[in-house]
Amino acid sequence: MGKIACSGDELCQRLRRFGLERDRFKAAVARSTGVSQADFNALEHLDDEGPLTPGQLAERLNLTAGAVTALIDRLERAGWVSRTPHPSDRRSHVLALTESARTTGEQAFGPWVADMEAAVARLSPAEREAAARFLDAVTEAAAAHLPRSTGAAAA
């Protein structure tokens, strides 16, 4: 396998380790709540961005229209996602988190979020600004390298 890790840069390696630990944490939370990691990722997108159409969710998850439909059906059966008619497109729906999903998410993520907020509070304003610039740059880099031919449905 070719090189997929950062070179010798310690900050780059720490960012990678953070990503791996975050993935492990999310996988454990997903498993403990009885959903797949893909289902959990959908919930996270809906929490972060608010209501989305199935097409928008498919694009964010890099899923086909059929796969995202099955995912939405599972989350709706679990009581974690609601579907309402789209206000301007009668062929589409808008997906939103339910209170049950929010409550479960708060219970699962609350302690971790509190620890992250405490870590941020320990940074000086200059450190926060530098960290924000760095995180914005690596987020943009990840988005720039996302494969575009996913077969995801249109919004």
C-alpha positions in Angstrom: 0.0 0.0 0.0 1.3 3.5 -0.8 1.8 6.2 1.7 -1.4 7.3 3.3 -0.1 8.8 6.5 1.6 12.2 7.1 5.4 12.4 6.8 7.3 13.1 9.9 5.3 16.3 10.8 4.1 15.9 14.4 1.1 18.1 14.0 -0.1 16.3 10.9 0.4 12.9 12.7 -1.6 14.2 15.7 -4.5 15.3 13.4 -4.5 11.9 11.8 -4.6 10.2 15.3 -7.5 12.5 16.3 -9.4 11.4 13.2 -8.8 7.8 14.0 -9.8 8.2 17.6 -12.9 10.1 16.6 -13.8 7.4 14.2 -13.4 4.8 16.9 -15.6 6.8 19.3 -18.3 7.3 16.7 -18.2 3.6 15.8 -18.7 2.7 19.5 -21.5 5.2 19.9 -23.2 3.9 16.8 -22.9 0.3 17.9 -24.2 1.1 21.4 -27.3 2.9 20.0 -28.0 0.1 17.5 -27.4 1.9 14.2 -24.7 1.6 11.6 -21.8 4.0 11.3 -23.3 5.3 8.0 -26.7 5.8 9.7 -24.9 7.7 12.5 -23.0 9.8 10.0 -26.3 10.8 8.5 -27.6 11.9 11.9 -24.4 13.9 12.4 -24.9 15.8 9.0 -28.5 16.5 9.9 -27.4 17.8 13.3 -24.7 20.0 11.8 -26.5 21.3 8.8 -30.2 21.2 9.8 -32.9 19.7 7.5 -31.7 18.3 4.2 -33.3 16.6 1.2 -32.6 13.0 0.5 -30.4 14.1 -2.4 -28.4 16.5 -0.3 -27.9 13.8 2.3 -26.8 11.3 -0.3 -24.3 13.8 -1.6 -22.8 14.4 1.8 -22.6 10.7 2.6 -21.4 9.7 -0.9 -24.3 7.3 -1.3 -26.5 6.4 -4.2 -30.2 7.4 -4.2 -31.2 3.8 -3.4 -28.7 3.5 -0.5 -29.8 6.8 1.1 -33.4 5.8 0.8 -32.8 2.6 2.7 -30.8 4.5 5.3 -33.6 7.1 5.7 -36.1 4.3 6.1 -34.0 2.7 8.9 -33.7 6.0 10.7 -37.4 6.8 10.3 -38.3 3.4 11.7 -36.0 4.0 14.7 -37.8 7.3 15.3 -34.7 9.4 14.7 -35.6 11.2 11.4 -38.8 12.7 10.3 -39.8 13.3 6.6 -42.0 16.2 5.7 -43.0 17.3 2.2 -40.5 19.7 0.6 -42.0 23.3 0.6 -41.3 23.9 -3.1 -40.7 20.5 -4.7 -43.6 18.1 -4.5 -41.4 15.2 -5.6 -39.1 15.6 -2.6 -39.0 15.5 1.2 -37.1 17.3 3.9 -35.4 15.2 6.5 -34.9 16.5 10.1 -33.7 15.0 13.4 -36.4 14.1 15.9 -36.2 15.0 19.6 -35.5 11.4 20.3 -32.4 11.5 18.1 -31.3 14.8 19.7 -31.7 13.4 23.2 -29.8 10.2 22.4 -27.0 12.3 20.7 -26.7 14.6 23.7 -26.4 11.6 26.0 -23.8 9.9 23.9 -21.8 13.0 22.9 -22.3 15.4 25.7 -19.4 14.4 27.9 -17.0 14.4 24.9 -18.3 17.8 23.7 -17.8 19.2 27.2 -14.2 17.9 27.2 -13.6 19.5 23.7 -15.0 22.8 24.9 -12.8 22.7 28.0 -9.8 22.1 25.8 -10.7 25.1 23.6 -11.3 27.3 26.6 -7.6 26.7 27.6 -6.4 28.2 24.4 -5.4 31.9 24.1 -7.3 34.0 21.5 -4.2 33.8 19.2 -4.0 30.0 19.6 -7.7 29.7 18.8 -7.2 31.8 15.7 -4.3 29.7 14.6 -6.1 26.4 15.3 -9.2 27.7 13.4 -7.1 28.6 10.3 -5.4 25.2 10.4 -8.7 23.3 10.8 -10.3 25.3 8.0 -7.3 24.6 5.7 -7.3 20.8 6.3 -11.1 20.7 6.0 -10.9 22.5 2.6 -8.1 20.1 1.6 -10.3 17.1 2.4 -13.2 18.6 0.5 -11.0 19.3 -2.5 -9.9 15.7 -2.7 -13.4 14.2 -2.4 -14.2 11.9 -5.4 -17.0 13.6 -7.3 -18.4 10.5 -9.2 -20.5 9.0 -6.4 -23.7 8.4 -8.2 -25.5 10.4 -5.4 -29.0 11.7 -6.2 -29.5 15.3 -7.1 -30.8 17.7 -4.4 
